[in-house]
Amino acid sequence: MIRFGKCGLFASDSRFGTNKLKYPIHSLVVFDSENKVIPVAWVIAPRFSRGDAYWWMRALCN
């Protein structure tokens, strides 16, 4: 899991090949004031490249 943002309040985790179609699953979570995890988004795509990830992560941040 990669944490980033102000005080590491936003985290990202990727799983590859864990579903029936073998698509990558990318989970985005945030942390509350008690440092508990709250899932906010899942992205399932037929491929996962740096450019694709940058595009949708930037859209979520905006």
Helices and strands as residue ranges (DSSP letters): E 2-4, G 6-8, E 10-15, E 25-31, E 37-44, H 50-61
